Amino acid sequence: MINPRSRKPPYQQVGEILKARIESGELPREERIPSESELVREFEIGRTTARRAVAWLRETGLVETLPGRGTYVL
């Protein structure tokens, strides 16, 4: 899970875990990724950290957020 001693910020650690799930097929194309609330519970992080992790995935081009519908794997 999240390593508090890592040099990487928590949002990037969460983003990389989700990226690995996408690349392995655990989160397939067009599948909705966990919501911010689900990420908060799963990783025991704050909502801001969850939001930044999703933004990081968007910036890498792995996901797309559809307002009111969620964030989906591209």
All heavy atoms as a GROMACS GRO file, in nm:
protein
  597
    1MET      N    1   0.083  -0.119   0.000
    1MET     CA    2   0.000   0.000   0.000
    1MET      C    3   0.088   0.126   0.000
    1MET      O    4   0.192   0.125  -0.059
    1MET     CB    5  -0.094  -0.001   0.120
    1MET     CG    6  -0.202  -0.106   0.110
    1MET     SD    7  -0.297  -0.078  -0.040
    1MET     CE    8  -0.413  -0.205  -0.028
    2ILE      N    9   0.047   0.226   0.072
    2ILE     CA   10   0.120   0.352   0.074
    2ILE      C   11   0.236   0.343   0.172
    2ILE      O   12   0.220   0.303   0.287
    2ILE     CB   13   0.026   0.468   0.116
    2ILE    CG1   14  -0.093   0.477   0.022
    2ILE    CG2   15   0.101   0.601   0.120
    2ILE    CD1   16  -0.058   0.492  -0.123
    3ASN      N   17   0.354   0.382   0.125
    3ASN     CA   18   0.474   0.380   0.208
    3ASN      C   19   0.504   0.522   0.255
    3ASN      O   20   0.546   0.605   0.175
    3ASN     CB   21   0.592   0.324   0.128
    3ASN     CG   22   0.721   0.322   0.207
    3ASN    OD1   23   0.727   0.367   0.320
    3ASN    ND2   24   0.825   0.269   0.146
    4PRO      N   25   0.483   0.552   0.382
    4PRO     CA   26   0.506   0.688   0.432
    4PRO      C   27   0.652   0.731   0.425
    4PRO      O   28   0.682   0.849   0.428
    4PRO     CB   29   0.456   0.684   0.576
    4PRO     CG   30   0.451   0.540   0.613
    4PRO     CD   31   0.436   0.462   0.486
    5ARG      N   32   0.743   0.636   0.410
    5ARG     CA   33   0.886   0.668   0.403
    5ARG      C   34   0.935   0.688   0.260
    5ARG      O   35   1.050   0.723   0.238
    5ARG     CB   36   0.968   0.559   0.470
    5ARG     CG   37   0.940   0.551   0.618
    5ARG     CD   38   1.028   0.450   0.684
    5ARG     NE   39   0.999   0.447   0.827
    5ARG     CZ   40   1.050   0.364   0.910
    5ARG    NH1   41   1.135   0.272   0.867
    5ARG    NH2   42   1.019   0.368   1.037
    6SER      N   43   0.847   0.666   0.165
    6SER     CA   44   0.885   0.680   0.024
    6SER      C   45   0.911   0.826  -0.010
    6SER      O   46   0.851   0.917   0.046
    6SER     CB   47   0.772   0.628  -0.064
    6SER     OG   48   0.802   0.654  -0.200
    7ARG      N   49   1.001   0.846  -0.105
    7ARG     CA   50   1.027   0.982  -0.155
    7ARG      C   51   0.916   1.028  -0.247
    7ARG      O   52   0.903   1.146  -0.275
    7ARG     CB   53   1.160   0.986  -0.228
    7ARG     CG   54   1.276   0.968  -0.133
    7ARG     CD   55   1.406   0.979  -0.206
    7ARG     NE   56   1.513   0.970  -0.108
    7ARG     CZ   57   1.626   1.034  -0.118
    7ARG    NH1   58   1.649   1.109  -0.222
    7ARG    NH2   59   1.718   1.022  -0.026
    8LYS      N   60   0.837   0.932  -0.297
    8LYS     CA   61   0.725   0.967  -0.384
    8LYS      C   62   0.608   1.014  -0.298
    8LYS      O   63   0.578   0.953  -0.195
    8LYS     CB   64   0.681   0.847  -0.467
    8LYS     CG   65   0.785   0.804  -0.567
    8LYS     CD   66   0.736   0.686  -0.647
    8LYS     CE   67   0.846   0.639  -0.740
    8LYS     NZ   68   0.803   0.521  -0.817
    9PRO      N   69   0.538   1.118  -0.342
    9PRO     CA   70   0.422   1.163  -0.266
    9PRO      C   71   0.312   1.058  -0.267
    9PRO      O   72   0.303   0.978  -0.362
    9PRO     CB   73   0.379   1.292  -0.336
    9PRO     CG   74   0.443   1.288  -0.471
    9PRO     CD   75   0.564   1.200  -0.460
   10PRO      N   76   0.227   1.058  -0.164
   10PRO     CA   77   0.120   0.957  -0.157
   10PRO      C   78   0.030   0.952  -0.281
   10PRO      O   79  -0.006   0.845  -0.327
   10PRO     CB   80   0.040   0.998  -0.033
   10PRO     CG   81   0.138   1.070   0.052
   10PRO     CD   82   0.229   1.142  -0.044
   11TYR      N   83  -0.003   1.069  -0.338
   11TYR     CA   84  -0.091   1.067  -0.456
   11TYR      C   85  -0.025   0.992  -0.571
   11TYR      O   86  -0.092   0.920  -0.646
   11TYR     CB   87  -0.130   1.209  -0.499
   11TYR     CG   88  -0.024   1.285  -0.574
   11TYR    CD1   89  -0.011   1.272  -0.712
   11TYR    CD2   90   0.065   1.368  -0.508
   11TYR    CE1   91   0.087   1.340  -0.782
   11TYR    CE2   92   0.162   1.438  -0.576
   11TYR     CZ   93   0.173   1.424  -0.713
   11TYR     OH   94   0.271   1.491  -0.782
   12GLN      N   95   0.107   1.005  -0.586
   12GLN     CA   96   0.176   0.936  -0.694
   12GLN      C   97   0.183   0.786  -0.665
   12GLN      O   98   0.169   0.705  -0.757
   12GLN     CB   99   0.317   0.992  -0.714
   12GLN     CG  100   0.385   0.935  -0.836
   12GLN     CD  101   0.522   0.997  -0.861
   12GLN    OE1  102   0.559   1.095  -0.798
   12GLN    NE2  103   0.595   0.940  -0.953
   13GLN      N  104   0.202   0.749  -0.540
   13GLN     CA  105   0.202   0.607  -0.504
   13GLN      C  106   0.068   0.542  -0.538
   13GLN      O  107   0.064   0.435  -0.597
   13GLN     CB  108   0.233   0.589  -0.355
   13GLN     CG  109   0.374   0.628  -0.316
   13GLN     CD  110   0.397   0.607  -0.169
   13GLN    OE1  111   0.381   0.495  -0.119
   13GLN    NE2  112   0.434   0.712  -0.098
   14VAL      N  113  -0.042   0.610  -0.503
   14VAL     CA  114  -0.175   0.558  -0.535
   14VAL      C  115  -0.193   0.552  -0.686
   14VAL      O  116  -0.241   0.452  -0.741
   14VAL     CB  117  -0.285   0.644  -0.469
   14VAL    CG1  118  -0.423   0.602  -0.519
   14VAL    CG2  119  -0.278   0.634  -0.318
   15GLY      N  120  -0.152   0.658  -0.754
   15GLY     CA  121  -0.162   0.662  -0.900
   15GLY      C  122  -0.086   0.547  -0.964
   15GLY      O  123  -0.135   0.484  -1.059
   16GLU      N  124   0.032   0.517  -0.914
   16GLU     CA  125   0.112   0.409  -0.970
   16GLU      C  126   0.049   0.271  -0.944
   16GLU      O  127   0.058   0.182  -1.027
   16GLU     CB  128   0.255   0.416  -0.919
   16GLU     CG  129   0.329   0.534  -0.979
   16GLU     CD  130   0.471   0.551  -0.928
   16GLU    OE1  131   0.511   0.480  -0.833
   16GLU    OE2  132   0.541   0.638  -0.984
   17ILE      N  133  -0.014   0.256  -0.828
   17ILE     CA  134  -0.084   0.130  -0.799
   17ILE      C  135  -0.200   0.113  -0.898
   17ILE      O  136  -0.218   0.005  -0.955
   17ILE     CB  137  -0.135   0.129  -0.653
   17ILE    CG1  138  -0.015   0.119  -0.557
   17ILE    CG2  139  -0.234   0.014  -0.631
   17ILE    CD1  140  -0.050   0.146  -0.411
   18LEU      N  141  -0.276   0.220  -0.920
   18LEU     CA  142  -0.388   0.213  -1.014
   18LEU      C  143  -0.337   0.192  -1.157
   18LEU      O  144  -0.396   0.116  -1.234
   18LEU     CB  145  -0.474   0.338  -1.005
   18LEU     CG  146  -0.548   0.355  -0.872
   18LEU    CD1  147  -0.616   0.491  -0.866
   18LEU    CD2  148  -0.648   0.243  -0.850
   19LYS      N  149  -0.225   0.256  -1.191
   19LYS     CA  150  -0.166   0.237  -1.323
   19LYS      C  151  -0.128   0.091  -1.344
   19LYS      O  152  -0.153   0.034  -1.451
   19LYS     CB  153  -0.042   0.327  -1.337
   19LYS     CG  154   0.028   0.312  -1.470
   19LYS     CD  155   0.151   0.400  -1.477
   19LYS     CE  156   0.223   0.378  -1.609
   19LYS     NZ  157   0.351   0.447  -1.614
   20ALA      N  158  -0.070   0.029  -1.241
   20ALA     CA  159  -0.032  -0.113  -1.251
   20ALA      C  160  -0.156  -0.200  -1.270
   20ALA      O  161  -0.154  -0.296  -1.347
   20ALA     CB  162   0.045  -0.156  -1.126
   21ARG      N  163  -0.266  -0.165  -1.203
   21ARG     CA  164  -0.391  -0.240  -1.219
   21ARG      C  165  -0.445  -0.226  -1.362
   21ARG      O  166  -0.499  -0.321  -1.418
   21ARG     CB  167  -0.496  -0.193  -1.119
   21ARG     CG  168  -0.464  -0.230  -0.976
   21ARG     CD  169  -0.568  -0.178  -0.882
   21ARG     NE  170  -0.531  -0.205  -0.743
   21ARG     CZ  171  -0.600  -0.164  -0.638
   21ARG    NH1  172  -0.712  -0.094  -0.655
   21ARG    NH2  173  -0.559  -0.190  -0.517
   22ILE      N  174  -0.430  -0.107  -1.419
   22ILE     CA  175  -0.475  -0.084  -1.556
   22ILE      C  176  -0.389  -0.165  -1.652
   22ILE      O  177  -0.440  -0.235  -1.740
   22ILE     CB  178  -0.469   0.067  -1.590
   22ILE    CG1  179  -0.578   0.142  -1.511
   22ILE    CG2  180  -0.485   0.090  -1.741
   22ILE    CD1  181  -0.563   0.294  -1.514
   23GLU      N  182  -0.257  -0.156  -1.636
   23GLU     CA  183  -0.165  -0.226  -1.726
   23GLU      C  184  -0.177  -0.378  -1.716
   23GLU      O  185  -0.155  -0.448  -1.814
   23GLU     CB  186  -0.022  -0.180  -1.700
   23GLU     CG  187  -0.001  -0.035  -1.744
   23GLU     CD  188   0.136   0.020  -1.705
   23GLU    OE1  189   0.204  -0.039  -1.619
   23GLU    OE2  190   0.172   0.126  -1.761
   24SER      N  191  -0.214  -0.429  -1.599
   24SER     CA  192  -0.228  -0.574  -1.582
   24SER      C  193  -0.363  -0.625  -1.632
   24SER      O  194  -0.384  -0.746  -1.643
   24SER     CB  195  -0.213  -0.612  -1.434
   24SER     OG  196  -0.330  -0.573  -1.362
   25GLY      N  197  -0.455  -0.532  -1.660
   25GLY     CA  198  -0.588  -0.572  -1.704
   25GLY      C  199  -0.687  -0.588  -1.592
   25GLY      O  200  -0.805  -0.617  -1.614
   26GLU      N  201  -0.643  -0.571  -1.468
   26GLU     CA  202  -0.734  -0.578  -1.354
   26GLU      C  203  -0.842  -0.470  -1.366
   26GLU      O  204  -0.957  -0.491  -1.326
   26GLU     CB  205  -0.656  -0.562  -1.223
   26GLU     CG  206  -0.740  -0.578  -1.099
   26GLU     CD  207  -0.659  -0.563  -0.971
   26GLU    OE1  208  -0.535  -0.576  -0.974
   26GLU    OE2  209  -0.721  -0.537  -0.867
   27LEU      N  210  -0.803  -0.355  -1.419
   27LEU     CA  211  -0.898  -0.248  -1.454
   27LEU      C  212  -0.894  -0.235  -1.606
   27LEU      O  213  -0.808  -0.167  -1.661
   27LEU     CB  214  -0.857  -0.115  -1.389
   27LEU     CG  215  -0.879  -0.101  -1.239
   27LEU    CD1  216  -0.812   0.026  -1.186
   27LEU    CD2  217  -1.027  -0.100  -1.208
   28PRO      N  218  -0.984  -0.304  -1.676
   28PRO     CA  219  -0.980  -0.304  -1.822
   28PRO      C  220  -1.030  -0.174  -1.884
   28PRO      O  221  -1.092  -0.092  -1.818
   28PRO     CB  222  -1.071  -0.422  -1.860
   28PRO     CG  223  -1.160  -0.442  -1.743
   28PRO     CD  224  -1.086  -0.392  -1.622
   29ARG      N  225  -1.004  -0.160  -2.015
   29ARG     CA  226  -1.050  -0.043  -2.090
   29ARG      C  227  -1.200  -0.024  -2.071
   29ARG      O  228  -1.275  -0.121  -2.067
   29ARG     CB  229  -1.022  -0.061  -2.239
   29ARG     CG  230  -0.877  -0.041  -2.276
   29ARG     CD  231  -0.860  -0.055  -2.426
   29ARG     NE  232  -0.953   0.034  -2.494
   29ARG     CZ  233  -0.918   0.139  -2.568
   29ARG    NH1  234  -0.792   0.163  -2.588
   29ARG    NH2  235  -1.008   0.215  -2.625
   30GLU      N  236  -1.238   0.102  -2.062
   30GLU     CA  237  -1.377   0.145  -2.047
   30GLU      C  238  -1.438   0.109  -1.912
   30GLU      O  239  -1.556   0.131  -1.890
   30GLU     CB  240  -1.463   0.094  -2.163
   30GLU     CG  241  -1.414   0.145  -2.297
   30GLU     CD  242  -1.498   0.098  -2.414
   30GLU    OE1  243  -1.608   0.044  -2.392
   30GLU    OE2  244  -1.453   0.117  -2.527
   31GLU      N  245  -1.359   0.054  -1.822
   31GLU     CA  246  -1.405   0.021  -1.687
   31GLU      C  247  -1.390   0.146  -1.599
   31GLU      O  248  -1.294   0.219  -1.610
   31GLU     CB  249  -1.321  -0.094  -1.630
   31GLU     CG  250  -1.361  -0.138  -1.493
   31GLU     CD  251  -1.482  -0.231  -1.496
   31GLU    OE1  252  -1.512  -0.288  -1.602
   31GLU    OE2  253  -1.544  -0.246  -1.390
   32ARG      N  254  -1.486   0.166  -1.509
   32ARG     CA  255  -1.478   0.277  -1.416
   32ARG      C  256  -1.376   0.244  -1.308
   32ARG      O  257  -1.376   0.132  -1.255
   32ARG     CB  258  -1.615   0.304  -1.351
   32ARG     CG  259  -1.617   0.428  -1.263
   32ARG     CD  260  -1.754   0.449  -1.199
   32ARG     NE  261  -1.786   0.348  -1.101
   32ARG     CZ  262  -1.743   0.349  -0.975
   32ARG    NH1  263  -1.665   0.446  -0.931
   32ARG    NH2  264  -1.777   0.253  -0.892
   33ILE      N  265  -1.289   0.339  -1.278
   33ILE     CA  266  -1.195   0.318  -1.168
   33ILE      C  267  -1.267   0.350  -1.037
   33ILE      O  268  -1.374   0.413  -1.038
   33ILE     CB  269  -1.066   0.402  -1.183
   33ILE    CG1  270  -1.093   0.551  -1.166
   33ILE    CG2  271  -0.997   0.371  -1.316
   33ILE    CD1  272  -0.967   0.634  -1.152
   34PRO      N  273  -1.211   0.309  -0.923
   34PRO     CA  274  -1.277   0.340  -0.796
   34PRO      C  275  -1.298   0.491  -0.778
   34PRO      O  276  -1.215   0.572  -0.821
   34PRO     CB  277  -1.179   0.286  -0.692
   34PRO     CG  278  -1.102   0.180  -0.764
   34PRO     CD  279  -1.090   0.229  -0.905
   35SER      N  280  -1.408   0.526  -0.715
   35SER     CA  281  -1.438   0.666  -0.688
   35SER      C  282  -1.340   0.722  -0.584
   35SER      O  283  -1.269   0.646  -0.517
   35SER     CB  284  -1.581   0.680  -0.634
   35SER     OG  285  -1.590   0.621  -0.505
   36GLU      N  286  -1.340   0.854  -0.570
   36GLU     CA  287  -1.254   0.916  -0.469
   36GLU      C  288  -1.284   0.858  -0.331
   36GLU      O  289  -1.192   0.827  -0.255
   36GLU     CB  290  -1.273   1.067  -0.467
   36GLU     CG  291  -1.215   1.137  -0.586
   36GLU     CD  292  -1.242   1.286  -0.585
   36GLU    OE1  293  -1.297   1.339  -0.486
   36GLU    OE2  294  -1.207   1.352  -0.684
   37SER      N  295  -1.412   0.842  -0.298
   37SER     CA  296  -1.450   0.787  -0.167
   37SER      C  297  -1.397   0.646  -0.150
   37SER      O  298  -1.350   0.609  -0.041
   37SER     CB  299  -1.602   0.786  -0.152
   37SER     OG  300  -1.652   0.916  -0.156
   38GLU      N  301  -1.403   0.566  -0.255
   38GLU     CA  302  -1.352   0.429  -0.248
   38GLU      C  303  -1.200   0.429  -0.231
   38GLU      O  304  -1.146   0.347  -0.155
   38GLU     CB  305  -1.392   0.352  -0.374
   38GLU     CG  306  -1.542   0.326  -0.381
   38GLU     CD  307  -1.589   0.277  -0.516
   38GLU    OE1  308  -1.527   0.313  -0.620
   38GLU    OE2  309  -1.688   0.202  -0.519
   39LEU      N  310  -1.132   0.520  -0.299
   39LEU     CA  311  -0.986   0.530  -0.285
   39LEU      C  312  -0.948   0.572  -0.143
   39LEU      O  313  -0.852   0.520  -0.085
   39LEU     CB  314  -0.928   0.627  -0.387
   39LEU     CG  315  -0.939   0.586  -0.534
   39LEU    CD1  316  -0.891   0.699  -0.624
   39LEU    CD2  317  -0.859   0.458  -0.560
   40VAL      N  318  -1.024   0.666  -0.088
   40VAL     CA  319  -0.999   0.712   0.050
   40VAL      C  320  -1.007   0.594   0.146
   40VAL      O  321  -0.919   0.577   0.231
   40VAL     CB  322  -1.100   0.823   0.089
   40VAL    CG1  323  -1.101   0.848   0.239
   40VAL    CG2  324  -1.069   0.952   0.014
   41ARG      N  325  -1.110   0.512   0.131
   41ARG     CA  326  -1.125   0.396   0.219
   41ARG      C  327  -1.018   0.290   0.195
   41ARG      O  328  -0.958   0.238   0.289
   41ARG     CB  329  -1.264   0.334   0.202
   41ARG     CG  330  -1.374   0.409   0.272
   41ARG     CD  331  -1.503   0.329   0.278
   41ARG     NE  332  -1.554   0.291   0.146
   41ARG     CZ  333  -1.628   0.369   0.068
   41ARG    NH1  334  -1.659   0.490   0.106
   41ARG    NH2  335  -1.670   0.326  -0.050
   42GLU      N  336  -0.993   0.258   0.069
   42GLU     CA  337  -0.898   0.151   0.037
   42GLU      C  338  -0.756   0.183   0.081
   42GLU      O  339  -0.687   0.098   0.136
   42GLU     CB  340  -0.899   0.122  -0.113
   42GLU     CG  341  -0.801   0.014  -0.152
   42GLU     CD  342  -0.801  -0.019  -0.300
   42GLU    OE1  343  -0.888   0.029  -0.375
   42GLU    OE2  344  -0.710  -0.094  -0.341
   43PHE      N  345  -0.713   0.307   0.056
   43PHE     CA  346  -0.574   0.343   0.082
   43PHE      C  347  -0.554   0.422   0.211
   43PHE      O  348  -0.440   0.457   0.244
   43PHE     CB  349  -0.517   0.421  -0.037
   43PHE     CG  350  -0.506   0.339  -0.162
   43PHE    CD1  351  -0.599   0.353  -0.264
   43PHE    CD2  352  -0.406   0.245  -0.177
   43PHE    CE1  353  -0.590   0.277  -0.380
   43PHE    CE2  354  -0.396   0.169  -0.291
   43PHE     CZ  355  -0.488   0.184  -0.394
   44GLU      N  356  -0.665   0.450   0.280
   44GLU     CA  357  -0.658   0.527   0.405
   44GLU      C  358  -0.585   0.659   0.383
   44GLU      O  359  -0.487   0.691   0.451
   44GLU     CB  360  -0.596   0.444   0.517
   44GLU     CG  361  -0.676   0.319   0.547
   44GLU     CD  362  -0.614   0.231   0.654
   44GLU    OE1  363  -0.501   0.260   0.700
   44GLU    OE2  364  -0.680   0.133   0.692
   45ILE      N  365  -0.633   0.733   0.283
   45ILE     CA  366  -0.576   0.862   0.246
   45ILE      C  367  -0.685   0.968   0.253
   45ILE      O  368  -0.803   0.935   0.268
   45ILE     CB  369  -0.518   0.858   0.103
   45ILE    CG1  370  -0.626   0.813   0.002
   45ILE    CG2  371  -0.395   0.768   0.097
   45ILE    CD1  372  -0.583   0.816  -0.143
   46GLY      N  373  -0.646   1.093   0.242
   46GLY     CA  374  -0.743   1.202   0.239
   46GLY      C  375  -0.804   1.218   0.101
   46GLY      O  376  -0.750   1.170   0.000
   47ARG      N  377  -0.916   1.287   0.096
   47ARG     CA  378  -0.985   1.309  -0.031
   47ARG      C  379  -0.898   1.388  -0.129
   47ARG      O  380  -0.898   1.361  -0.249
   47ARG     CB  381  -1.118   1.380  -0.009
   47ARG     CG  382  -1.200   1.390  -0.136
   47ARG     CD  383  -1.339   1.443  -0.112
   47ARG     NE  384  -1.429   1.348  -0.052
   47ARG     CZ  385  -1.489   1.249  -0.116
   47ARG    NH1  386  -1.467   1.230  -0.244
   47ARG    NH2  387  -1.572   1.170  -0.055
   48THR      N  388  -0.822   1.485  -0.079
   48THR     CA  389  -0.734   1.563  -0.167
   48THR      C  390  -0.630   1.474  -0.232
   48THR      O  391  -0.601   1.488  -0.351
   48THR     CB  392  -0.667   1.678  -0.089
   48THR    OG1  393  -0.768   1.760  -0.033
   48THR    CG2  394  -0.577   1.760  -0.177
   49THR      N  395  -0.574   1.382  -0.156
   49THR     CA  396  -0.476   1.288  -0.210
   49THR      C  397  -0.540   1.201  -0.317
   49THR      O  398  -0.481   1.177  -0.423
   49THR     CB  399  -0.415   1.203  -0.098
   49THR    OG1  400  -0.354   1.290  -0.002
   49THR    CG2  401  -0.311   1.106  -0.150
   50ALA      N  402  -0.661   1.153  -0.292
   50ALA     CA  403  -0.732   1.071  -0.390
   50ALA      C  404  -0.757   1.151  -0.517
   50ALA      O  405  -0.737   1.102  -0.629
   50ALA     CB  406  -0.864   1.021  -0.332
   51ARG      N  407  -0.799   1.276  -0.501
   51ARG     CA  408  -0.826   1.362  -0.616
   51ARG      C  409  -0.699   1.384  -0.698
   51ARG      O  410  -0.702   1.381  -0.820
   51ARG     CB  411  -0.882   1.495  -0.563
   51ARG     CG  412  -0.954   1.576  -0.666
   51ARG     CD  413  -1.028   1.692  -0.602
   51ARG     NE  414  -1.146   1.641  -0.533
   51ARG     CZ  415  -1.189   1.683  -0.415
   51ARG    NH1  416  -1.126   1.779  -0.352
   51ARG    NH2  417  -1.296   1.631  -0.360
   52ARG      N  418  -0.588   1.407  -0.629
   52ARG     CA  419  -0.461   1.428  -0.699
   52ARG      C  420  -0.415   1.302  -0.770
   52ARG      O  421  -0.356   1.308  -0.879
   52ARG     CB  422  -0.354   1.478  -0.601
   52ARG     CG  423  -0.381   1.621  -0.556
   52ARG     CD  424  -0.274   1.676  -0.468
   52ARG     NE  425  -0.154   1.703  -0.547
   52ARG     CZ  426  -0.037   1.735  -0.493
   52ARG    NH1  427  -0.023   1.743  -0.364
   52ARG    NH2  428   0.067   1.759  -0.572
   53ALA      N  429  -0.440   1.185  -0.712
   53ALA     CA  430  -0.403   1.058  -0.776
   53ALA      C  431  -0.480   1.041  -0.907
   53ALA      O  432  -0.423   1.002  -1.010
   53ALA     CB  433  -0.431   0.941  -0.682
   54VAL      N  434  -0.609   1.073  -0.905
   54VAL     CA  435  -0.690   1.062  -1.027
   54VAL      C  436  -0.643   1.164  -1.130
   54VAL      O  437  -0.632   1.133  -1.250
   54VAL     CB  438  -0.840   1.079  -0.994
   54VAL    CG1  439  -0.924   1.087  -1.121
   54VAL    CG2  440  -0.888   0.964  -0.905
   55ALA      N  441  -0.610   1.285  -1.085
   55ALA     CA  442  -0.559   1.387  -1.177
   55ALA      C  443  -0.428   1.341  -1.240
   55ALA      O  444  -0.404   1.361  -1.359
   55ALA     CB  445  -0.540   1.520  -1.104
   56TRP      N  446  -0.343   1.277  -1.161
   56TRP     CA  447  -0.215   1.225  -1.211
   56TRP      C  448  -0.240   1.122  -1.321
   56TRP      O  449  -0.173   1.124  -1.424
   56TRP     CB  450  -0.136   1.164  -1.094
   56TRP     CG  451   0.000   1.116  -1.129
   56TRP    CD1  452   0.116   1.190  -1.135
   56TRP    CD2  453   0.038   0.981  -1.164
   56TRP    NE1  454   0.221   1.108  -1.170
   56TRP    CE2  455   0.176   0.981  -1.188
   56TRP    CE3  456  -0.033   0.863  -1.176
   56TRP    CZ2  457   0.244   0.865  -1.225
   56TRP    CZ3  458   0.035   0.748  -1.211
   56TRP    CH2  459   0.173   0.750  -1.235
   57LEU      N  460  -0.338   1.035  -1.300
   57LEU     CA  461  -0.372   0.934  -1.402
   57LEU      C  462  -0.425   1.001  -1.529
   57LEU      O  463  -0.393   0.959  -1.640
   57LEU     CB  464  -0.476   0.836  -1.348
   57LEU     CG  465  -0.427   0.734  -1.247
   57LEU    CD1  466  -0.545   0.659  -1.187
   57LEU    CD2  467  -0.329   0.637  -1.310
   58ARG      N  468  -0.506   1.106  -1.511
   58ARG     CA  469  -0.557   1.180  -1.628
   58ARG      C  470  -0.443   1.242  -1.706
   58ARG      O  471  -0.440   1.237  -1.828
   58ARG     CB  472  -0.654   1.290  -1.582
   58ARG     CG  473  -0.798   1.260  -1.606
   58ARG     CD  474  -0.888   1.379  -1.592
   58ARG     NE  475  -0.855   1.471  -1.486
   58ARG     CZ  476  -0.899   1.461  -1.361
   58ARG    NH1  477  -0.980   1.365  -1.325
   58ARG    NH2  478  -0.864   1.550  -1.270
   59GLU      N  479  -0.348   1.302  -1.634
   59GLU     CA  480  -0.232   1.366  -1.698
   59GLU      C  481  -0.147   1.265  -1.775
   59GLU      O  482  -0.084   1.301  -1.874
   59GLU     CB  483  -0.148   1.439  -1.594
   59GLU     CG  484  -0.217   1.561  -1.536
   59GLU     CD  485  -0.147   1.615  -1.412
   59GLU    OE1  486  -0.036   1.569  -1.378
   59GLU    OE2  487  -0.206   1.703  -1.348
   60THR      N  488  -0.143   1.142  -1.728
   60THR     CA  489  -0.065   1.039  -1.797
   60THR      C  490  -0.140   0.981  -1.917
   60THR      O  491  -0.085   0.901  -1.992
   60THR     CB  492  -0.024   0.924  -1.703
   60THR    OG1  493  -0.142   0.858  -1.656
   60THR    CG2  494   0.058   0.973  -1.586
   61GLY      N  495  -0.268   1.019  -1.931
   61GLY     CA  496  -0.347   0.973  -2.044
   61GLY      C  497  -0.408   0.836  -2.027
   61GLY      O  498  -0.451   0.775  -2.124
   62LEU      N  499  -0.412   0.786  -1.904
   62LEU     CA  500  -0.466   0.652  -1.880
   62LEU      C  501  -0.616   0.650  -1.854
   62LEU      O  502  -0.681   0.548  -1.873
   62LEU     CB  503  -0.394   0.586  -1.763
   62LEU     CG  504  -0.249   0.550  -1.788
   62LEU    CD1  505  -0.182   0.506  -1.658
   62LEU    CD2  506  -0.240   0.439  -1.891
   63VAL      N  507  -0.670   0.762  -1.806
   63VAL     CA  508  -0.812   0.768  -1.772
   63VAL      C  509  -0.874   0.897  -1.822
   63VAL      O  510  -0.804   0.993  -1.855
   63VAL     CB  511  -0.835   0.755  -1.619
   63VAL    CG1  512  -0.781   0.625  -1.564
   63VAL    CG2  513  -0.776   0.874  -1.544
   64GLU      N  514  -1.007   0.896  -1.823
   64GLU     CA  515  -1.084   1.013  -1.862
   64GLU      C  516  -1.198   1.027  -1.761
   64GLU      O  517  -1.263   0.928  -1.727
   64GLU     CB  518  -1.140   0.992  -2.002
   64GLU     CG  519  -1.241   1.094  -2.047
   64GLU     CD  520  -1.298   1.060  -2.183
   64GLU    OE1  521  -1.326   0.940  -2.210
   64GLU    OE2  522  -1.314   1.153  -2.262
   65THR      N  523  -1.221   1.149  -1.713
   65THR     CA  524  -1.329   1.174  -1.620
   65THR      C  525  -1.448   1.231  -1.695
   65THR      O  526  -1.434   1.328  -1.770
   65THR     CB  527  -1.285   1.271  -1.509
   65THR    OG1  528  -1.176   1.212  -1.438
   65THR    CG2  529  -1.399   1.300  -1.412
   66LEU      N  530  -1.563   1.169  -1.675
   66LEU     CA  531  -1.687   1.216  -1.735
   66LEU      C  532  -1.772   1.274  -1.622
   66LEU      O  533  -1.814   1.200  -1.532
   66LEU     CB  534  -1.761   1.100  -1.803
   66LEU     CG  535  -1.682   1.026  -1.910
   66LEU    CD1  536  -1.759   0.904  -1.959
   66LEU    CD2  537  -1.649   1.119  -2.025
   67PRO      N  538  -1.795   1.405  -1.623
   67PRO     CA  539  -1.869   1.469  -1.514
   67PRO      C  540  -2.002   1.399  -1.484
   67PRO      O  541  -2.080   1.371  -1.575
   67PRO     CB  542  -1.892   1.612  -1.565
   67PRO     CG  543  -1.781   1.634  -1.662
   67PRO     CD  544  -1.757   1.500  -1.727
   68GLY      N  545  -2.021   1.368  -1.357
   68GLY     CA  546  -2.143   1.303  -1.313
   68GLY      C  547  -2.148   1.154  -1.339
   68GLY      O  548  -2.243   1.086  -1.298
   69ARG      N  549  -2.048   1.099  -1.406
   69ARG     CA  550  -2.049   0.956  -1.440
   69ARG      C  551  -1.932   0.880  -1.379
   69ARG      O  552  -1.942   0.759  -1.358
   69ARG     CB  553  -2.048   0.938  -1.592
   69ARG     CG  554  -2.177   0.996  -1.653
   69ARG     CD  555  -2.195   0.960  -1.797
   69ARG     NE  556  -2.193   0.816  -1.815
   69ARG     CZ  557  -2.145   0.758  -1.924
   69ARG    NH1  558  -2.094   0.827  -2.022
   69ARG    NH2  559  -2.149   0.626  -1.934
   70GLY      N  560  -1.820   0.945  -1.357
   70GLY     CA  561  -1.704   0.878  -1.301
   70GLY      C  562  -1.582   0.890  -1.390
   70GLY      O  563  -1.582   0.962  -1.490
   71THR      N  564  -1.479   0.816  -1.353
   71THR     CA  565  -1.353   0.818  -1.427
   71THR      C  566  -1.331   0.679  -1.484
   71THR      O  567  -1.342   0.578  -1.414
   71THR     CB  568  -1.236   0.858  -1.334
   71THR    OG1  569  -1.266   0.989  -1.281
   71THR    CG2  570  -1.105   0.865  -1.409
   72TYR      N  571  -1.299   0.676  -1.614
   72TYR     CA  572  -1.291   0.550  -1.687
   72TYR      C  573  -1.155   0.531  -1.752
   72TYR      O  574  -1.090   0.627  -1.794
   72TYR     CB  575  -1.399   0.547  -1.797
   72TYR     CG  576  -1.538   0.541  -1.739
   72TYR    CD1  577  -1.601   0.656  -1.696
   72TYR    CD2  578  -1.603   0.420  -1.726
   72TYR    CE1  579  -1.728   0.651  -1.640
   72TYR    CE2  580  -1.729   0.413  -1.670
   72TYR     CZ  581  -1.791   0.530  -1.628
   72TYR     OH  582  -1.916   0.524  -1.572
   73VAL      N  583  -1.114   0.405  -1.761
   73VAL     CA  584  -0.988   0.368  -1.825
   73VAL      C  585  -1.001   0.389  -1.976
   73VAL      O  586  -1.101   0.352  -2.036
   73VAL     CB  587  -0.954   0.220  -1.795
   73VAL    CG1  588  -0.825   0.180  -1.866
   73VAL    CG2  589  -0.943   0.195  -1.645
   74LEU      N  590  -0.898   0.450  -2.035
   74LEU     CA  591  -0.896   0.471  -2.180
   74LEU      C  592  -0.832   0.353  -2.250
   74LEU      O  593  -0.756   0.279  -2.196
   74LEU     CB  594  -0.818   0.598  -2.214
   74LEU     CG  595  -0.884   0.727  -2.168
   74LEU    CD1  596  -0.792   0.845  -2.198
   74LEU    CD2  597  -1.017   0.747  -2.237
   0.00000   0.00000   0.00000
